[in-house]
Amino acid sequence: MGAVAVLLALSLLGVATLHGLHRIVAPHEGVLTVLPFQSGWPPHQHALSRYHVRWYPATLLFLAFDVEMLFMYPWAVVVAEVGVTAVVEMFLFLGALFVAVVWAWREGALRWV
């Protein structure tokens, strides 16, 4: 029980130290309107402005393919050891992903306007 209390105290001390350090070093006035972005060009809109809703399906599609790559890299390492079953499983996974993309396309999720 004593080790847990010591670990909890050290964790809280670390969080408090990082929070205090942030309060000391972080800028305070008008950061979003003063600091340049986009290679020094003056901002045309607020940095926290909302994105148009048409970007969300493209983002979800990107995330789907990104997660696919997360599954394919470890698969590529072990496919030679596992054999044909690994290839069949990957093609089933890709088929399910393809069906989802075709469904999204048919529903109009990929239309820009």
Buried (B, 14 or more C-beta within 10 A) or exposed (E): EEEEEEEEEEEEEEEEEEEEEEEEEEEEEEEEEEEEEEEEEEEEEEEEEEEEEEEEBEEEBEEEEEEEEEBBEEBEEEBEEEEEEBEEBBEEBEEEBEEEBEEBEEEEBEEEE
